[in-house]
Amino acid sequence: MKDLDTIVPLVKVAMPAREKLMPALEKVLYGGFIAEGEPVYEFERQFAAKFELGEILATSSGTGALHIALLLAGAGHEKEVISTSMTAEPTNTAILQTGAIPVFADVDPDTGNLDPASVKRAINDKTAAIVVVHYAGYPADMKQLRELADASGIQLVEDCAHALGARYADQPIGTWGDSAIFSFQAIKHMTTIDGGALVLHDKSQMERARRLRWFGLSKGVARTEVNITEGGYKYNMNNVAATIGLMQLSNLDEMIQSHKQNGQFFDSAFEPVAGIKPAKILAGTEPSYWIYTLLTDCSKDVIRCLNDNGVAASKLHRPNHLHSVFACPKTSLGGVEQFYDKLVHIPCGWWVDAVARDKIAELLKKG
């Protein structure tokens, strides 16, 4: 077995410099207020401004944010939510939490993202929402999906967990849906240890979202006077996580840019190589390359070659329709099957330096 220090990992946790982070953490840890407070609200303001998102709510996880977004979209018993099988499982377990049924539309086999034509076929009078995942940081076809949602009078929810800093048609990812969520789980572009953010473009929903985030209670109202009218959850971010988030924001541009530069390097390096091809990038989009996506008919051999030479590579996620918990209406998912069969994910984050990326490129060029 190779020494872990010699392996180029597929994902890696990023933390601010110790000399910057630890004094800030010490201040909040011993300041007497460690639950939801001003650091959370300051993080919300700074994160929203940085990514041009308007107003956001910080949450304890991206999954919690998605659960709230789906409830606000009308998901519930006897409702359906159109989603993708090609994602991390929490995208679809959040649908189950609302009582709705996830209905899997197919994906474009060249991108792994939702195929609008398949989404259109799945819409019916039970459909409450469409959940679109920007898989691996590659933006989906938001114009077509936005048009479908508007024509059908249903909500479009963006799962941006992989796509922090990505853009579509010169507009930030997270600004196309009726709502959007981001994840700050350990191995994302940035982490708050765990955490998430909810974006709502109908500001009239903000107050309900705040109550859902905190047991159904209204913040700022005396607990002896408040009246709970709807059950909520414990989805609030705490001041400790928010402090880490605030420190992360100061050097986040550099981290995201390194993902993009490495991804663009691989795009150029692999384009002429026979037998492999980069995942398709839609015109007018700017991926944030959370992980780099290759497609090849020899995916198992490519993964084995890279692993044997000290580079972590894998398919990362299992198509969700293969899990028995998602007992959803049967439909053809030929695009998912084709994409997954050819899929290879390779590392391209801030920890992949010039030496490592040259090594990866040369290994694959040699076949």
Secondary structure, 3 states (H helix, E strand, C coil): CCCHHHCECCCCCCCCCHHHHHHHHHHHHCCCCCCCCHHHHHHHHHHHHHCCCCCEEEECCHHHHHHHHHHHCCCCCCCEEEEECCCCCHHHHHHHHHCCEEEEECECCCCCCECHHHHHHHCCCCEEEEEEECHHHCCCCHHHHHHHHHHHCCEEEEECCCCCCCEECCEECCCCCCEEEEECCCCCCCCCCCCEEEEECCHHHHHHHHHHHECCCCCCCCCCCCCCCCCCCECECCHHHHHHHHHHHCCHHHHHHHHHHHHHHHHHHHCCCCCEEECCCCCCEECCCCCEEEEECCHHHHHHHHHHCCECCECCCCCHHHCCCCCCCCCCCHHHHHHHHHEEEECCCCCCCHHHHHHHHHHHHCC
